[in-house]
Amino acid sequence: MTSLPASRGSLRPAESLSLSQARRIALRAQGLDRPRPPRSGPATMRHFQQVIDRLGLLQIDSVNVLARAHLMPVFSRVGPYDPALIDRASGRAPRRLVETWAHEASYVPPSTYALLGWRRRAYRDYAWGSIREVPVRHSPLLAQVRALIAAEGPMTAREVHTRIEGDRPRDRSEWGWNWTAAKHALEYLFFTGEVTSARRNAQFERCYDLTERVLPAPVLAAPEPSDADAIRELVRIAARAHGVATERCLLDYFRIKATDGHQAVIDLVDAGELTPVTVEGWDRPVLRHVDADLPRRATGRALLSPFDPLVFERRRLEELFGLRYRIEIYVPAAQRVHGYYVLPFLHGERPAALVDLKADRARGELRVLAAHPVPPVAGEVVRRPTAPSGEEVATDLAVELRLMAQWLGLAEVTVADPTRGGLAPALVGALVS
């Protein structure tokens, strides 16, 4: 997107922000601009809810080489906490979180689930091919799955497959997850909102149930908003979580197509909730949320999951923080640049390192497979003290790694290969000091 069309409100930028100012606004919006506040006891549901209120969603991913994706953003902002808080929030009535497709598969508050009804109805435009085709390819099976869940849910996909398809082997002719036909039917019902996850079991499998038996009663009883009102509210949530962003960033937060979401952005500009600004070096229109704070400094430290909301939109990450970052899970090992499961290490105002991590639970170790420094942004005029040295970054990273190991129940942090990455030798020294 290169321009916003004329609207009732003024589109003339109200202020000009340096990159440093834009970063600090974004970090404050995400709750990452300062050190975690000290606690006298364990993190509570109140601490957890504060993160949910700020972020609006937690993306779910099944990769468990370190910690599952939805667990990490809370740790990054709160520190060590009991993951059972999420199990309780999403698996017991009245639920504080519900699963749906938001920014990919995600946990969202029940009130946000209600705002996504328009997209569940628009599954032909938003779902991928194998899901769109379910009513045509698996219509009789779809009716069976629907009836079985209604009668006996919550049930896992394996249980539904066994009950309906018996010993019939799954079709492995297509690329991808090689889902069973029953799983395809369940995912269609999940995408369109007829079923959702009542909880996750010990193997992290969804236990599907009718959505009407999962959502809190007040959400079920509330009138459904119009499509325009719902999309506008989703963009509003994204704007608060970003602080400052382009339209593309705002719409990407809930994966809203530009054709559906553009008017919502214009409406929020007209209402004065979003203010056009310019950001140093950006050639695209930028919008700042009316309540977004600009802290004087950013002094936080945090390891960020590849699925953290701060790093969702890779172009924004590159333009705002000067970090070109890609997930290399599906890249052949010999072609990976930084590693398999690489986390940016936020150090103050921007990421200062990329760390490939693995939780070796059998050995009780948090293993650092590689540690790479992030170079300064080329050509940026730095209006703050000199960037931290490699030794300073390594020292602070070692503290954060020990904290993560404690959270994961691992006894120590080890650097697997001191030659993997320019920061690895300094990190070895910091961990033994």
Solvent accessible surface area in square Angstrom, and as a share of the most:
residue,aa,sasa,rsa
1,M,81,0.36
2,T,118,0.68
3,S,75,0.48
4,L,23,0.12
5,P,72,0.45
6,A,102,0.79
7,S,34,0.22
8,R,200,0.73
9,G,24,0.23
10,S,84,0.54
11,L,49,0.24
12,R,196,0.71
13,P,65,0.41
14,A,73,0.57
15,E,67,0.30
16,S,87,0.56
17,L,4,0.02
18,S,17,0.11
19,L,17,0.09
20,S,12,0.08
21,Q,55,0.24
22,A,0,0.00
23,R,0,0.00
24,R,35,0.13
25,I,0,0.00
26,A,0,0.00
27,L,0,0.00
28,R,49,0.18
29,A,13,0.10
30,Q,5,0.02
31,G,24,0.23
32,L,6,0.03
33,D,3,0.02
34,R,138,0.50
35,P,83,0.52
36,R,53,0.19
37,P,98,0.62
38,P,134,0.85
39,R,81,0.30
40,S,132,0.85
41,G,37,0.36
42,P,115,0.73
43,A,11,0.09
44,T,64,0.37
45,M,19,0.08
46,R,149,0.54
47,H,36,0.16
48,F,1,0.01
49,Q,39,0.18
50,Q,93,0.41
51,V,8,0.05
52,I,1,0.01
53,D,99,0.51
54,R,101,0.37
55,L,0,0.00
56,G,6,0.06
57,L,0,0.00
58,L,0,0.00
59,Q,15,0.07
60,I,16,0.08
61,D,35,0.18
62,S,83,0.53
63,V,31,0.18
64,N,61,0.31
65,V,29,0.17
66,L,0,0.00
67,A,3,0.03
68,R,46,0.17
69,A,0,0.00
70,H,7,0.03
71,L,28,0.14
72,M,0,0.00
73,P,1,0.01
74,V,1,0.01
75,F,0,0.00
76,S,2,0.01
77,R,20,0.07
78,V,18,0.10
79,G,1,0.01
80,P,30,0.19
81,Y,13,0.05
82,D,84,0.43
83,P,49,0.31
84,A,51,0.39
85,L,16,0.08
86,I,1,0.00
87,D,90,0.47
88,R,97,0.35
89,A,2,0.02
90,S,12,0.08
91,G,19,0.18
92,R,153,0.56
93,A,83,0.64
94,P,112,0.71
95,R,28,0.10
96,R,104,0.38
97,L,0,0.00
98,V,2,0.01
99,E,4,0.02
100,T,3,0.02
101,W,51,0.18
102,A,1,0.01
103,H,5,0.02
104,E,64,0.29
105,A,14,0.11
106,S,0,0.00
107,Y,5,0.02
108,V,0,0.00
109,P,24,0.15
110,P,13,0.08
111,S,70,0.45
112,T,5,0.03
113,Y,8,0.03
114,A,32,0.25
115,L,24,0.12
116,L,1,0.01
117,G,7,0.07
118,W,16,0.05
119,R,10,0.04
120,R,27,0.10
121,R,134,0.49
122,A,29,0.22
123,Y,20,0.08
124,R,166,0.61
125,D,94,0.49
126,Y,39,0.15
127,A,4,0.03
128,W,82,0.29
129,G,24,0.23
130,S,31,0.20
131,I,0,0.00
132,R,99,0.36
133,E,73,0.33
134,V,0,0.00
135,P,39,0.25
136,V,131,0.75
137,R,130,0.47
138,H,38,0.17
139,S,56,0.36
140,P,103,0.65
141,L,20,0.10
142,L,12,0.06
143,A,53,0.41
144,Q,96,0.43
145,V,0,0.00
146,R,83,0.30
147,A,62,0.48
148,L,21,0.11
149,I,0,0.00
150,A,42,0.32
151,A,82,0.63
152,E,81,0.36
153,G,17,0.16
154,P,47,0.30
155,M,15,0.06
156,T,6,0.03
157,A,21,0.16
158,R,135,0.49
159,E,80,0.36
160,V,0,0.00
161,H,29,0.13
162,T,87,0.51
163,R,132,0.48
164,I,35,0.18
165,E,15,0.07
166,G,34,0.32
167,D,147,0.76
168,R,138,0.50
169,P,116,0.73
170,R,100,0.36
171,D,81,0.42
172,R,162,0.59
173,S,95,0.61
174,E,81,0.36
175,W,251,0.88
176,G,33,0.32
177,W,180,0.63
178,N,41,0.21
179,W,43,0.15
180,T,7,0.04
181,A,23,0.18
182,A,0,0.00
183,K,37,0.16
184,H,30,0.13
185,A,0,0.00
186,L,0,0.00
187,E,4,0.02
188,Y,21,0.08
189,L,0,0.00
190,F,4,0.02
191,F,10,0.04
192,T,28,0.16
193,G,15,0.14
194,E,68,0.30
195,V,0,0.00
196,T,1,0.00
197,S,4,0.02
198,A,5,0.04
199,R,113,0.41
200,R,53,0.19
201,N,41,0.21
202,A,101,0.78
203,Q,119,0.53
204,F,30,0.13
205,E,39,0.18
206,R,25,0.09
207,C,6,0.03
208,Y,1,0.00
209,D,10,0.05
210,L,27,0.13
211,T,11,0.07
212,E,115,0.52
213,R,113,0.41
214,V,5,0.03
215,L,19,0.10
216,P,20,0.13
217,A,74,0.57
218,P,100,0.63
219,V,31,0.18
220,L,84,0.42
221,A,87,0.68
222,A,58,0.45
223,P,124,0.78
224,E,102,0.46
225,P,43,0.27
226,S,63,0.40
227,D,71,0.37
228,A,60,0.47
229,D,70,0.36
230,A,3,0.02
231,I,13,0.06
232,R,57,0.21
233,E,48,0.21
234,L,0,0.00
235,V,0,0.00
236,R,54,0.20
237,I,22,0.11
238,A,0,0.00
239,A,2,0.02
240,R,111,0.41
241,A,0,0.00
242,H,10,0.04
243,G,2,0.02
244,V,1,0.00
245,A,1,0.01
246,T,1,0.01
247,E,5,0.02
248,R,111,0.41
249,C,1,0.00
250,L,3,0.02
251,L,8,0.04
252,D,30,0.16
253,Y,2,0.01
254,F,0,0.00
255,R,92,0.34
256,I,9,0.05
257,K,89,0.38
258,A,65,0.50
259,T,130,0.76
260,D,56,0.29
261,G,0,0.00
262,H,47,0.21
263,Q,103,0.46
264,A,6,0.05
265,V,0,0.00
266,I,9,0.05
267,D,28,0.15
268,L,1,0.01
269,V,8,0.05
270,D,33,0.17
271,A,69,0.54
272,G,39,0.37
273,E,42,0.19
274,L,4,0.02
275,T,39,0.23
276,P,15,0.09
277,V,4,0.02
278,T,58,0.34
279,V,6,0.03
280,E,59,0.27
281,G,79,0.76
282,W,28,0.10
283,D,123,0.64
284,R,20,0.07
285,P,39,0.24
286,V,1,0.00
287,L,4,0.02
288,R,39,0.14
289,H,12,0.05
290,V,88,0.50
291,D,106,0.55
292,A,16,0.12
293,D,78,0.40
294,L,63,0.31
295,P,12,0.07
296,R,225,0.82
297,R,177,0.65
298,A,13,0.10
299,T,41,0.24
300,G,1,0.01
301,R,75,0.27
302,A,1,0.01
303,L,0,0.00
304,L,0,0.00
305,S,0,0.00
306,P,3,0.02
307,F,25,0.10
308,D,0,0.00
309,P,4,0.03
310,L,4,0.02
311,V,0,0.00
312,F,21,0.09
313,E,16,0.07
314,R,49,0.18
315,R,92,0.34
316,R,9,0.03
317,L,1,0.01
318,E,64,0.29
319,E,45,0.20
320,L,1,0.00
321,F,1,0.00
322,G,31,0.29
323,L,7,0.03
324,R,153,0.56
325,Y,5,0.02
326,R,105,0.38
327,I,57,0.29
328,E,16,0.07
329,I,18,0.09
330,Y,196,0.74
331,V,46,0.27
332,P,78,0.49
333,A,75,0.58
334,A,106,0.82
335,Q,124,0.55
336,R,69,0.25
337,V,107,0.61
338,H,46,0.20
339,G,2,0.02
340,Y,73,0.28
341,Y,2,0.01
342,V,8,0.05
343,L,0,0.00
344,P,0,0.00
345,F,0,0.00
346,L,1,0.00
347,H,14,0.06
348,G,9,0.08
349,E,14,0.06
350,R,21,0.08
351,P,1,0.00
352,A,14,0.11
353,A,0,0.00
354,L,3,0.02
355,V,0,0.00
356,D,4,0.02
357,L,1,0.00
358,K,73,0.31
359,A,6,0.04
360,D,20,0.10
361,R,125,0.45
362,A,106,0.82
363,R,149,0.54
364,G,18,0.17
365,E,18,0.08
366,L,0,0.00
367,R,56,0.20
368,V,0,0.00
369,L,42,0.21
370,A,1,0.00
371,A,0,0.00
372,H,31,0.14
373,P,71,0.44
374,V,16,0.09
375,P,94,0.59
376,P,95,0.60
377,V,35,0.20
378,A,101,0.78
379,G,83,0.80
380,E,34,0.15
381,V,95,0.55
382,V,74,0.42
383,R,154,0.56
384,R,81,0.30
385,P,113,0.71
386,T,130,0.76
387,A,47,0.36
388,P,45,0.28
389,S,59,0.38
390,G,35,0.34
391,E,118,0.53
392,E,77,0.35
393,V,8,0.05
394,A,1,0.01
395,T,71,0.42
396,D,35,0.18
397,L,0,0.00
398,A,1,0.01
399,V,92,0.53
400,E,6,0.03
401,L,0,0.00
402,R,100,0.37
403,L,48,0.24
404,M,0,0.00
405,A,4,0.03
406,Q,121,0.54
407,W,29,0.10
408,L,44,0.22
409,G,67,0.65
410,L,13,0.07
411,A,99,0.77
412,E,90,0.40
413,V,20,0.11
414,T,37,0.21
415,V,24,0.14
416,A,43,0.33
417,D,52,0.27
418,P,67,0.42
419,T,115,0.67
420,R,101,0.37
421,G,18,0.18
422,G,62,0.60
423,L,5,0.03
424,A,0,0.00
425,P,79,0.50
426,A,31,0.24
427,L,0,0.00
428,V,50,0.28
429,G,35,0.33
430,A,13,0.10
431,L,28,0.14
432,V,120,0.69
433,S,117,0.75
